[in-house]
Amino acid sequence: MSNVVTVTKEDFQKEVLECELPVFVDFFTDECGPCQAFEPVLEDVAEELVGKIKFVKHWVTFEDFEAKSNPIQLKYDIVSFPSLYLFNKGEVVKTYIGYLNRKDFLDFLEEVL
């Protein structure tokens, strides 16, 4: 069972912004090589840090991206993938665009641990 939850436009507010724990969000899209390469790193770290950080993914469809019709994508100015966001108490505390290896990912998360 995965420790990474997929969130939608409809439940982003509740699952991310209203969460008591710090939340890591992986904004990803279809056919994204770096997104696919990051998947096992994300799953591994999410398992290690269960209960300390909530890990979620938000899929931005190509159609939404092109049409600029995803309000979450627009609010956080998502223009490249993967876009990695760290939230704490509903606020963005850190962002990164691109692939992170395990060590760099843990360093990225250190601020809220």
KAKA-V907004 format. One record per backbone hydrogen bond with DSSP energy under -0.5 kcal/mol. NH is the residue of the N-H (numbers start at 0). CO is the residue of the C=O. If there is no record, write none. Layout:
nh=NH co=CO
nh=NH co=CO
//
This chain:
nh=4 co=2
nh=4 co=54
nh=6 co=4
nh=6 co=56
nh=11 co=7
nh=14 co=10
nh=15 co=11
nh=16 co=11
nh=17 co=12
nh=18 co=15
nh=21 co=51
nh=22 co=86
nh=23 co=53
nh=24 co=84
nh=25 co=55
nh=26 co=24
nh=26 co=82
nh=27 co=25
nh=27 co=57
nh=31 co=28
nh=32 co=30
nh=35 co=31
nh=36 co=32
nh=37 co=33
nh=38 co=34
nh=39 co=35
nh=41 co=37
nh=42 co=38
nh=43 co=39
nh=44 co=40
nh=45 co=41
nh=46 co=42
nh=47 co=43
nh=48 co=44
nh=49 co=46
nh=51 co=48
nh=52 co=48
nh=53 co=21
nh=54 co=2
nh=55 co=23
nh=55 co=53
nh=56 co=4
nh=57 co=25
nh=58 co=6
nh=59 co=27
nh=60 co=58
nh=64 co=60
nh=65 co=61
nh=66 co=62
nh=67 co=63
nh=68 co=63
nh=69 co=63
nh=70 co=68
nh=73 co=69
nh=74 co=70
nh=75 co=71
nh=76 co=73
nh=77 co=72
nh=78 co=76
nh=81 co=26
nh=82 co=26
nh=83 co=81
nh=83 co=95
nh=84 co=24
nh=84 co=82
nh=85 co=93
nh=86 co=22
nh=86 co=84
nh=87 co=90
nh=90 co=87
nh=92 co=85
nh=93 co=85
nh=95 co=83
nh=97 co=81
nh=97 co=95
nh=104 co=100
nh=105 co=101
nh=106 co=102
nh=107 co=103
nh=108 co=104
nh=109 co=105
nh=109 co=106
nh=110 co=107
nh=111 co=108
nh=112 co=109
//
